[in-house]
């Protein structure tokens, strides 16, 4: 099984351009035989928004343009794709992650449960954790601040997903982040695919350092603090 994490910084306020760029990275990962591809949190919209009116031009439904752009790749290359979006449903806004199956179907849309302070200006919290059965084992999607939720850690320990698909916009607080990720997940044994953004968004800096972490908590591959890239790891190595 080949895992892939896409580290990507979208151009703020240019959703169509960002989507095209993100799709090209996902296409590249799929062409390189990745079985599971994880993209960052809010991967085409950027993260910092003042209020609902500010982000509204950049939200979409779970089955909207990002899904429509990624679904053919998933189907053609038989890859699972997990991607963060700013979601709208019935006038409500969510920080979400769509999960696309290897047949190109929208399996579910996970909504971030533990919101960060920057989410409160526009998003509602989700309430349901999800465990998706795949031909590669079970996948659990999670988003950024969720990792600071002890309820998620208990859920991971109890449900034992094989893979944590972690879409994030993790802040740059001056220290490496994979050590923290492994510490938080120490009581769960599975693969963690952490896809982060990097650089600055409205004065907030993000860390990069996307990582793929093995069940034994060894970081197998990690990105630089800055720069778009794709990380790969073959679990048979």
Steps between C-alpha positions, in 0.01 A plus 500: 500500500636842402400798712525862386470835675464817293653810661347803331447873555202631299511854360262687730169594346575326169302183548486396135876534455563322830273214399682456169836496675384257769351268240832492317675386820239233564527386139877471539462297818252268333727456199770395746274219620388653828213300647397761760552872440440757774477876438507789750215653694299751291738418219364733230359789705772586749429508871466845659169679438343786694139383490244307299465773240876497448525127429164455326636541142738209566272237655354203314283197555657164579423392143611832353789605277780350709330161508414524130865576421649223717248224440619410146859467630389270780307285256766489228784410735297311761624729776329620816514881536431697818489878457408791725238749379293789632156339479153651471180307555157656545655834591726350767879512460746234611872433495482160333689221327355304210589133464500369142520127438715316247191480279457878502204506737447754778502265799454761769568857604656528844444827689763625743378444854744698715521845345804727524451866588530600133208269411253662734462810283315300235471124564275271696646190661429148384382223730578167335827311473531266205667165435515402133571144395720474191698238311806637685352478849295752695548877465401768750498863380591775747573871470772697678369607844323164532837356604483711817166341590542221755171356376664433163792325668261274690304436179822401318598265782155343505432473125857430385497644147788383284557850359442851634449737206595829661418816304655795682605865501741461791650819636871574509564536872876464472538128560478186290151355489535128428628446855178650632287298260665175610465592866127566459442169321729283714216270614379430147692287250443589136633704209461878524504705179529867597457750216572860601520842340789743542585869484284791612125563482383841626791524743472142628793273417470129435767238559516274196673180613230272364586147609422133463537321832508122544305297759819476711502884513805535278477789254572339165509815290453869576475814286693823542351791694430686175407394148241299313586130466370146505620247757486128425550189706461134405381315810686188385835676545 
